[in-house]
């Protein structure tokens, strides 16, 4: 608290306290020093003084002691009465026995205390001292003195009181003098503080502190005054800048309001564009908007013509009659529009007459244009055109103005892009429609194909049922004949019946076999057993088979057997089936007594077997169709008969051998069927080939029951 | 001997008064003879040099006996040894030595020739001491007197001054100062 209160004291108070404390401390120290010096001095001086007295007494008492004159000694001692401090004095003989004694009246209680000769001792308020009495070099006794120190202490006390009083007086005087001196020191400070307070309280910077001297305080006051002046100046400057700022804010607000208006206009234009206003109308409105908003005489929209070297005045305001939609400006660096277009950035012209970037925009010069600006309208692939605003008087365009015109240009660009997008959409629609039509046609074709295929199948099925029914009907009929007439008919007749039943059965079996084979091939489960085989043997075996079969029709199979083996990798049974089929076909179309010619040719490219008959041949348009399933040559239908599956099966088998089968008409008449097989292929690779064709090992190892049955039946037959 | 003297000095006056006898009185007197030397100043020509013995002479019948010798034995006055000389007037040689004494005790036996002695030693710095009554006032210098059982001494300051001997104020203060009755007694 004390520290606080000192801290809060006035500057003057603090200085005064400081001076007083320094003076006080110095005085106290001085007093202590004086007292100490006095004390030490007296303590040293007293024994010396007392010793002198003792020595005098001793000297005087020597004779009395020598001659045993007690009275004389006592009288001598009584001489000490003058010194009021001495309360006990003794003259002692050599063995310290008291010879003569003096006691100050009133101090009878004082007793002698032992002190060695030549020494002294302080005890309480007393000083004891003993000095030897020496006579002619011989110690004959001693003098003992005892002094009361109370007077000495009393003196010290008095001194202390005097010092204390003096000190207080000095302190008071010193403080008084300090106060006077300090007033000189603190007055400028107080004045300064007052001035500062006045400034702070009233914000009155005209206040100045009075300067009393030229010392540091004077300098401080001067500096303070200077500082206040500066603050005053700064205050004025601040006020001024505040006013300027307000003005700027006002201007800025007005600008923002204008900006808002411009944005509203652009938004309106955008609205128009969205609501589908025609581009021309939109351009006209944009020009009016630009001219009104920027308060310029001319506004224009130029469109880059497809040629790319000229701009058409698409819309405008203020231009001479007949120019809008007709005038053309060069898309070169000469014109402002061209310049803008090429550089792709907004161009502002302060004064066209001083312009150096482009040479001579005739349109602008004709209309006495002075200032102007132009921005690019972006298009799909590069600039679409230019928007421009021009004034006849000098006018400067700010960033806001550029932004505004750019916004208008962007709205237009958006509208244009929208129109382009619409066109693109229409084109895409058209394309799509075409494609749909095409697809529909395709589908209808496919449908027709499917329908015709279905038709063929139905026909085939009808044919098939007829074909199956025919031999079955034969079998049943002759069997019934046999049963009815078994007892009546002749054995020849019965044999004939059986033969007929057998023939019909055979035919039915072949038919069913073919159907089964085809079904198997179609489902991909036909099993082939490829191995290196002599093709001649196969041909010869089938030839022999047919030789006897065709003997009744007198048809001859002529096989031009080559020399040596014809090693070909093939499935012997299947290839035999092919040859059998072709021979059977050839025989079927050969007239009785005709010849079927079989030729074999072999070279590096493979082996080719040709079988020629001398029948009516195959109509040209059916040369390929005969190999189709369920299709029979028109000639076959007319008379020859058959399942219509044989050639289909042949083609399946040959193609499974990676071979080729086709039909030609011989120039000399008759049909020629060719089978071409590739050169010898390895069994292993053949098997791999089959697997590659999608037949699983299970398909190969597990022959289907119908096929087995058919084989068995045929062999039995 | 000092111890004996000291022992005596410590005696209370009452004891002293009762027990004082001739022998003790003689011992005190012997000590006094020696102690006078400390309180009397001799002229410088009384000694040849600083170490010249201090001579105490006894003229006539010696009453002290050995006690005087024991008193001064091994004592010195300043740097001077103390010598005792016993002299006889009858011997011519002894008479000649009288002048060389510094302190001369004149025994009571010589009281009848005091005039002669005084005359002989006139102007010589010899301290004359005797037991004889009225010795000091009769022309001597220091005379022992028994007073109230105490031995005190009378001093004749004129005689001392005549012999150029200076008595210490301290000594004078203790002594009984007497004036000479006459300059010389002719007895």
Interface residues (C-beta under 8 A of the other chain):
Chain A: X60 X62 X63 X64 X66 X67 X68 X69 X70 X72 X93 X94 X95 X97 X135 X136 X137
Chain B: X6 X9 X10 X13 X32 X35 X38 X39 X77 X78 X168 X170 X171 X173 X174
